[in-house]
Amino acid sequence: MDVRAALVLLRRGLSERQVARQLGAHRVTVKRYRVWAEAQGLLEGDLPPLEELQPLLEATLPMTQPPQNRSSVEAYEELVEQLLGDEVEIAAIWERLKERGYEGSYSSVYRCARRLQPKLPEATVRVETSPGEEAQVDFGYAGMMVDPETGRSRRTWAFVMTLSWSRHQYVEFVFDQKVSTWLLCHRNAFEWLGGVPQRLKIDNLKAAIVKACFEDPKVQHSYRMCAEHYGFLISPCRVRTPQHKGKVEQGGVHYVKRNFLGGRAPTDLHRANREVLTWCRTTAGQRIHGTTQQRPLERFEQVEGDHLQALPEGRYDEAVWAELKLHRDCHVVFDKAYYSAPYRLLGETLWVCGGLQQVRIFTADYQLVATHERVGPGQRQTHPDHLPPEKLPGLTMDRGRCREQAQAIGPATTELIGLLLDDKVVDRLGTAQRLLRLAVRTSEARLEAACERSLHYGDPSYATVKRILAEGLETSALSAPVRSPAAHAFVRSAEELVGHWAGGRSWN
């Protein structure tokens, strides 16, 4: 109770009950002070100043302490003090005491520990930055919003970037926490602010993507490239220290949810993103900030905007890095699309850097081995040079190219290839391809001679041509083809063939 206030009221003639009611104290306590004041002559004459009154009170009116109950931990205090000195946790101390017969509660052990080893409050130092020096980023859950493409409600996250000096901020709502989304939000924020701060202090715990930035090497590469492009430094908070980015902690996602989203019916994402930027310039930007006592938008337009670093000439391509294995088909799978890499790297783990326009593939030591145009899910980008040479003919040789290659070799090869490809029943494209590859194993002249020989003898087949080349017969002189005489009549008569149906005679 305020002693000086009580004496002032008593000197005015108020009753003990009235003084107790005004000061929120017990009437018995007020009576004790009245008796003490009368004994000290304080109800008449000049009232001494507070710095003299308080020592007089402590010297002449000792405060009586209520009787204390004996603590159940009193018998174990020496052991508790020893364990505290060994930096044992209070929960573990409680378990050790129970092993020695202690039957009290954890709360009793906690109070004893705090009395033996008081925990002093930790002082907090506010860090202020100069204009353009720092921005703080928060990324957290923002409720449900409608997907304009499907009309369904989806979980939404809010990206908030707050400039530390002016407190002016950028807000964007997104449906996922992918690396590409995280990087795109940075690009949009810098372009909306018209510049780049020198340093970004980012969350290291709440948003999954930010946590991944410092635990997943592929995301480190992506964010590092973004920082190098725009020229800012990455300054992650320590784990469980949100006060290190306090300027955006309460003025970020929490403020957006309480103010912009508070009481608002679920809306579609595109509309919310349009309206929240207006909110940033009006409600959030025109409010009197509790710390700076100025309007964030005015501070930004008058001072901080001119201290931001200029934007780079080219827009940043949100490159996402991934560590992927090159499969047996000489392709890696990135974002559900397929991109080829040299077959000599089969089975190795490669670095894939995917931007909006291009996909680049690197070896483990960052040697560039392939560049592709970005395609959609399910599509395939293949460079023929990435495939084994012996596999290329079967992949690239169609019917037209087979005929062209045969014509380049000679007329006999052209005729034989034409017979194979013109088959009306069986697809003989593969056979034609294998026959043309015989020119690689031998020579075009030998293949032409072998085809001419097989046609001469009426056996235009791949097996015959291959056997001629294997036995070296293509250079032998051609003789007249041996032809079987045409059959003009059955050897046996009709009566012999049909038996008794042709006159009653048996077969034998």
Secondary structure, DSSP 4 states (H G I P E B T S, - for coil): --HHHHHHHHHTT--HHHHHHHHT--HHHHHHHHHHHHHHT-SSSPPPPHHHHHHHHHHHSPPPPPPPPPPTTGGGHHHHHHHHHTT--HHHHHHHHHHTT--S-HHHHHHHHHHHS--PPPP-------TTSEEEEEEEEEEEEE-TTT--EEEEEEEEEEETTT--EEEEEES---HHHHHHHHHHHHHHHTSB-SEEEE-SSSSHHHHHHTT-HHHHHHHHHHHHHHT-EEEEPPTT-GGGGHHHHIIIIIHIIIIISTTPPP-BHHHHHHHHHHHHHTHHHHS--TTT-S-HHHHHHHTGGGGSBPPPSSPP---EEEEEE--TTSEEEETTEEEE--GGGTT-EEEEEE-SSEEEEE-TT--EEEEEE---TT-EE--GGGS-GGGHHHHH--HHHHHHHHHHH-HHHHHHHHHHHT-SSS--HHHHHHHHHHHHHS-HHHHHHHHHHHHHTT---HHHHHHHHHHT-TTSPP-PPP-PPPP-S-SS-HHHHHGGGGTS----
